[in-house]
Amino acid sequence: MSRHRIVCTYQEPEYVPTTHAHIVAVGTGTNPDKADTKWTLAQVVSAIDRGEVFYTVGLTSGKVALVVVVGCRHCGRRIIRSAADAVKDNNLDSLRRCQWAS
């Protein structure tokens, strides 16, 4: 089973990241300052459905949070979120935003 650390996210629409934006891509890698691989939301959902594991690590707390697929309560789309664990710095919404080179 493959494991992938998410180090950054890209959300749309970008101007409402905490109200109803969706993560549409993530970056994974071992260095929290630089993603090695870009994944679309569809690729992440498919990989999780196949049994692959995605997770985050809080930069301050060092705590790991698993990433799960859920249905959006507003629109019903399948999206990803970090599992609830009462630690803020390992939430997907707390990770830095991905900056992809053109």
C-alpha positions in Angstrom: 0.0 0.0 0.0 1.5 3.3 -1.1 1.6 6.3 1.3 1.7 9.9 0.2 2.3 12.9 2.4 0.3 16.0 1.2 2.5 19.1 1.6 0.3 21.7 -0.2 -3.2 22.2 -1.7 -4.8 24.1 -4.5 -8.4 25.2 -4.0 -11.1 26.6 -6.2 -12.5 29.1 -6.1 -9.4 30.4 -4.4 -11.1 33.5 -3.0 -13.3 31.5 -0.6 -11.0 28.9 0.8 -12.8 28.4 4.1 -16.4 28.7 3.1 -17.1 26.6 0.0 -13.9 26.1 -1.9 -12.9 22.6 -2.9 -9.4 21.2 -3.0 -8.9 20.4 -6.7 -5.2 19.4 -6.6 -2.6 18.6 -4.0 1.2 18.3 -4.0 2.9 15.4 -2.3 6.5 14.8 -1.2 8.8 14.5 1.8 9.8 18.2 2.0 6.9 20.4 3.3 8.4 23.3 1.3 8.4 21.6 -2.1 6.0 19.2 -3.7 7.5 16.4 -5.8 4.3 15.3 -7.4 1.1 17.1 -8.4 -2.2 15.1 -8.0 -5.6 16.1 -9.2 -8.6 15.6 -6.9 -9.8 12.8 -9.2 -6.4 11.0 -9.0 -6.4 11.3 -5.2 -9.9 10.0 -4.8 -9.2 7.0 -7.2 -5.9 6.2 -5.3 -7.7 6.3 -1.9 -10.5 4.1 -3.4 -7.7 1.6 -4.4 -6.4 1.5 -0.8 -3.5 4.1 -1.1 -3.0 6.3 1.9 -2.7 10.1 1.9 -1.9 12.0 5.0 -0.7 15.4 6.4 1.8 16.2 9.1 1.5 19.3 11.3 4.6 21.5 11.0 4.5 22.5 14.6 2.7 19.6 16.3 4.2 16.8 14.2 0.8 15.1 14.4 -0.3 13.0 11.4 -3.9 13.3 10.0 -5.2 10.8 7.5 -7.0 12.2 4.4 -10.4 10.7 3.7 -12.9 11.0 0.9 -16.3 12.5 1.8 -19.4 13.9 0.1 -19.6 17.7 0.2 -22.5 18.6 2.4 -23.3 21.6 0.1 -23.0 20.2 -3.4 -22.7 16.4 -3.0 -19.4 16.1 -4.9 -16.8 13.7 -3.6 -14.0 15.7 -2.0 -11.1 15.1 0.4 -10.6 16.3 3.9 -8.3 15.5 6.8 -9.7 13.3 9.5 -10.9 15.2 12.6 -8.3 15.1 15.3 -8.6 18.4 17.2 -5.2 19.5 15.8 -5.3 22.5 13.5 -1.9 22.6 11.9 -2.3 19.2 10.2 -5.6 20.1 8.5 -5.6 20.3 4.7 -6.9 23.9 5.0 -3.9 24.8 7.1 -1.3 23.6 4.6 0.4 26.1 2.3 -1.1 26.7 -1.1 0.6 25.0 -4.0 2.5 27.2 -6.4 2.8 25.3 -9.7 5.4 26.4 -12.3 3.9 26.9 -15.7 
